[in-house]
Amino acid sequence: MKEFSGIPAGLDRAPRATLVQLRSFEAVARLGGVGRAAKSLHLAQPTVSMQLKELSSAVGVPLFEPQGRGLTLTQHGEVLLQTVRDLFAAWQRFEDQSAELQGLKRGRLRIAAVTTTEYFLPDLLGPFAHAHPGIDIELTVQNRDAVVARLERGEDELAAMMLPPQHLPLNRWPFLENPLVVIAPAGHPLTQKKRLKLTQLTDQPLLVREAGSGTRLASEQFMADQGVQWAPRMALGSNEAIKHAVKAGLGLAVLSRHTLPQDLTQTGVAVLPVAGFPIKRMWHLVWRKDRPLSLAARTFLQELRRNLGVRAQPAATP
């Protein structure tokens, strides 16, 4: 008589791959190269290469093939990547449900945020972190395109951004104003004007954030709506780099007012009085409609709403 083990057929074999190998595989697939994945995982590059080799041997099929200086997934690799993401999502659900059984004594809050939010988001996270010391907070700060990609993969519960994507099923909460202003070097002749038209600036060099930045996208949309063409002279990868470049006299820029201190006297830059500015935008917290929020995420939203006041009412998109 066949012995009954209580385990469904096909589930009594342990996977031939380890979680460490799968984690490295997912990072290489997502980032397109072993070096970038090793840096992201804080591992040595040979270690990641060895894990990929062992994983390919364990599953018995090639997972990557060279493409230029990077790697691209084979068909087998594409199937495995979806399996790995399903596995990681299931593990996150287990962690969330386990933490919920313990109340808010333990758990994790995963948030992705665009770079400009680093000027204020830690202050908003502070009260929650102090009130719930057992909750680990994972805050990932990247540009808008990278945050959208993380939302697509379901890597975070919440995301903070100015321009939420339209193609994902998202709940959105506009919780904080985000005025965009034009800055110039302190002492620039334009700072002496009481009122400027946007067209009066277009002969000046324009400094912008890198492609994929929400601030750049919002300012380009505004200029297009105004019928104004102002070609960028230089793209820089951070708000701080732009402020330093403006201070050095390399050009003008459009930045969030949140990136500047209230008192500009010691910054070396000035805000120009340009018609149509500040561009009025809002910061949003967003989360996937098709994925349940953990107790930690729900509590953070409730407490943040209370701290910011009733005007910050979470609302679902229609």
C-alpha positions in Angstrom: 0.0 0.0 0.0 1.3 3.4 -0.9 2.1 5.5 2.1 0.2 8.7 2.5 2.5 11.6 3.4 -0.1 14.4 3.5 1.9 16.3 0.9 0.2 16.9 -2.5 1.8 15.1 -5.4 4.7 17.0 -7.0 5.3 19.1 -3.9 7.4 16.6 -2.0 10.6 17.5 -3.8 12.8 20.3 -2.4 13.8 22.9 -5.0 17.2 22.4 -6.5 17.9 26.1 -6.2 18.7 28.1 -3.1 17.0 31.4 -2.2 20.4 33.1 -2.3 20.9 32.0 -5.9 17.4 33.1 -6.9 18.0 36.5 -5.3 21.1 37.0 -7.3 19.4 35.8 -10.5 16.5 38.2 -10.0 19.0 41.1 -9.5 21.0 40.3 -12.6 17.8 39.9 -14.7 16.4 43.3 -13.4 19.7 45.2 -13.7 21.0 43.6 -16.8 24.5 42.7 -15.6 26.5 40.9 -13.0 28.5 43.9 -11.9 25.4 46.1 -11.3 23.7 43.2 -9.5 26.7 42.6 -7.2 26.8 46.2 -6.3 23.1 46.2 -5.5 23.4 43.1 -3.3 26.7 44.2 -1.7 28.4 41.1 -2.9 31.6 40.4 -4.8 31.1 40.1 -8.6 32.7 36.6 -8.7 30.3 35.4 -6.0 27.2 36.5 -8.1 28.8 34.8 -11.2 29.3 31.6 -9.3 25.7 31.6 -8.0 24.4 32.1 -11.5 26.5 29.2 -12.8 25.3 26.9 -10.0 21.7 27.9 -10.6 21.9 27.2 -14.3 23.5 23.8 -13.5 20.8 23.0 -11.0 17.9 23.7 -13.3 19.7 22.2 -16.3 19.1 25.0 -18.8 20.8 28.3 -19.8 19.3 31.3 -18.2 21.2 34.2 -19.7 23.0 35.0 -23.0 25.4 37.8 -23.7 24.1 41.0 -25.2 26.6 43.8 -25.8 28.3 44.4 -22.5 25.4 43.0 -20.5 23.2 39.9 -20.3 19.7 39.2 -21.5 17.4 36.4 -20.4 16.8 33.3 -22.4 13.2 31.9 -22.8 14.0 29.6 -19.9 15.2 32.6 -17.9 12.0 34.5 -18.6 9.9 31.7 -17.2 12.2 31.4 -14.1 12.1 35.1 -13.5 8.3 35.1 -13.3 8.5 32.1 -11.0 11.0 33.8 -8.8 8.9 37.0 -8.5 5.8 34.9 -7.7 7.9 33.2 -5.0 9.2 36.4 -3.5 5.7 37.9 -3.5 4.4 34.8 -1.7 7.2 35.1 0.9 6.3 38.8 1.4 2.7 37.9 2.0 3.8 35.3 4.6 5.9 38.0 6.3 3.1 40.5 6.3 0.5 38.0 7.6 2.9 36.8 10.3 3.6 40.3 11.4 -0.1 41.1 11.4 -0.7 38.2 13.8 1.8 39.9 16.1 0.1 43.3 15.8 2.6 46.0 15.2 5.3 44.5 17.4 7.2 43.2 14.3 6.9 43.7 10.6 8.3 45.7 7.6 7.1 48.8 5.8 8.4 48.9 2.2 8.3 52.3 0.5 9.8 53.5 -2.8 10.2 57.3 -3.3 11.4 59.6 -6.0 14.6 61.5 -5.2 13.2 64.9 -4.3 11.1 63.4 -1.5 14.4 62.8 0.4 14.1 66.4 1.5 10.9 65.8 3.6 9.9 62.1 3.6 12.3 61.1 6.5 10.5 63.7 8.7 7.2 62.1 7.9 8.5 58.6 8.6 10.0 59.7 11.9 6.9 59.7 14.1 5.9 56.3 12.8 9.3 54.8 13.4 9.4 56.1 16.9 5.9 54.9 17.7 6.6 51.4 16.3 10.2 50.5 16.9 9.6 46.8 16.0 8.7 47.8 12.4 11.6 47.7 9.9 11.3 50.5 7.3 12.8 49.9 3.9 13.0 53.2 2.0 14.3 53.0 -1.6 15.0 56.4 -3.3 15.3 56.4 -7.1 14.1 58.5 -10.0 10.5 58.3 -11.2 11.1 55.7 -13.9 12.8 53.4 -11.5 10.0 53.8 -8.9 7.4 53.1 -11.5 9.3 49.9 -12.5 9.3 48.8 -8.8 5.5 49.4 -8.7 5.1 47.3 -11.8 7.0 44.4 -10.1 5.2 44.9 -6.8 8.5 45.3 -4.9 7.0 48.0 -2.5 3.7 48.5 -0.7 3.7 52.3 -1.0 5.4 54.8 -3.3 5.8 58.6 -3.0 5.9 60.5 -6.3 4.6 63.6 -8.1 3.3 62.0 -11.3 1.8 58.6 -10.7 1.7 56.3 -13.7 -1.7 55.9 -15.5 -1.2 52.3 -16.7 -1.3 50.7 -13.2 -4.3 50.0 -11.0 -3.4 52.4 -8.2 -5.0 54.1 -5.2 -3.7 57.7 -4.9 -3.5 60.0 -2.0 -2.4 63.6 -2.8 -0.9 64.5 0.6 1.5 67.5 0.1 1.9 70.4 -2.2 5.0 70.4 -4.5 5.6 73.9 -6.1 8.1 73.9 -8.9 10.2 77.1 -9.2 12.8 78.6 -11.5 16.2 79.3 -9.9 19.1 81.4 -11.1 22.5 82.3 -9.6 22.2 84.9 -6.9 23.1 88.3 -8.4 22.1 87.2 -11.9 20.6 90.2 -13.9 17.2 88.5 -14.1 16.9 88.5 -10.3 16.5 92.2 -10.5 13.2 91.9 -12.5 9.9 92.1 -10.6 8.1 90.0 -13.2 9.3 87.8 -16.0 7.7 85.9 -18.9 8.9 82.4 -19.6 9.9 83.4 -23.1 12.4 85.9 -21.6 14.4 82.9 -20.2 14.8 80.8 -23.2 18.1 82.4 -24.3 19.6 81.3 -21.0 21.2 77.8 -20.6 18.7 75.4 -19.0 19.9 72.7 -16.6 17.7 69.7 -16.1 17.5 66.4 -14.2 18.2 63.2 -16.0 15.6 61.5 -18.2 13.2 59.7 -16.0 12.9 62.5 -13.5 9.4 63.6 -12.5 10.5 67.2 -12.1 11.9 67.2 -15.6 8.7 65.6 -17.0 6.4 68.1 -15.2 8.4 71.1 -16.3 8.5 69.8 -19.9 4.8 69.3 -19.9 4.2 72.8 -18.6 6.5 74.4 -21.3 4.7 72.3 -24.0 1.3 73.6 -22.7 2.6 77.1 -22.9 4.0 76.6 -26.4 7.5 77.5 -25.2 10.6 75.7 -26.5 13.6 75.8 -24.1 16.2 73.2 -25.0 18.2 71.8 -22.1 22.0 72.6 -22.1 23.0 70.0 -19.5 21.4 67.1 -17.7 22.5 66.3 -14.1 21.7 63.3 -11.9 20.6 65.0 -8.7 19.0 68.1 -7.3 22.2 68.9 -5.3 24.2 68.8 -8.5 21.8 71.1 -10.2 21.9 73.6 -7.4 25.7 73.6 -7.4 25.7 74.1 -11.2 23.3 77.0 -11.0 25.3 78.6 -8.2 28.4 78.3 -10.4 26.6 80.3 -13.1 26.2 77.4 -15.6 22.5 78.1 -16.2 19.0 78.3 -14.8 16.9 75.3 -13.6 13.4 74.3 -12.6 13.4 72.5 -9.2 10.9 71.7 -6.4 10.8 74.3 -3.7 11.3 71.5 -1.3 14.9 71.2 -2.4 15.6 74.7 -1.2 15.8 76.1 2.4 13.3 78.7 3.4 16.1 81.3 3.6 18.0 81.4 0.4 20.6 84.1 1.4 23.4 81.6 2.0 22.6 79.2 -0.9 24.0 81.2 -3.8 20.8 80.8 -5.8 17.6 82.9 -6.1 14.0 82.1 -7.2 12.9 84.0 -10.2 9.4 85.7 -10.4 8.3 84.0 -13.6 4.7 84.1 -14.8 3.0 80.7 -14.4 5.4 79.7 -11.6 5.4 78.1 -9.2 4.0 75.2 -11.2 1.5 73.8 -8.8 1.8 70.0 -8.4 1.1 67.6 -5.6 3.1 64.8 -3.9 1.1 61.5 -3.9 1.4 58.3 -1.9 0.2 55.5 -4.1 -0.4 51.7 -3.7 -1.6 48.9 -5.9 -5.3 48.2 -5.8 -4.8 44.6 -6.7 -2.5 43.9 -3.7 -3.5 44.1 0.0 -1.6 46.4 2.3 0.1 45.1 5.4 -1.0 46.3 8.8 2.2 48.4 9.0 1.4 50.2 5.7 -2.3 50.7 6.7 -1.2 52.1 10.1 1.4 54.4 8.5 -1.3 55.9 6.2 -3.7 56.4 9.0 -1.2 58.0 11.3 0.2 60.2 8.5 -3.3 61.4 7.7 -3.8 62.3 11.3 -0.5 64.1 11.6 -1.0 66.1 8.4 -4.7 67.0 9.1 -8.0 66.2 7.6 -7.2 67.9 4.3 -5.0 65.0 3.4 -7.8 62.5 2.8 -6.7 59.2 1.2 -8.8 58.6 -1.9 -9.0 55.8 -4.4 -8.8 56.6 -8.1 -12.1 56.2 -10.0 
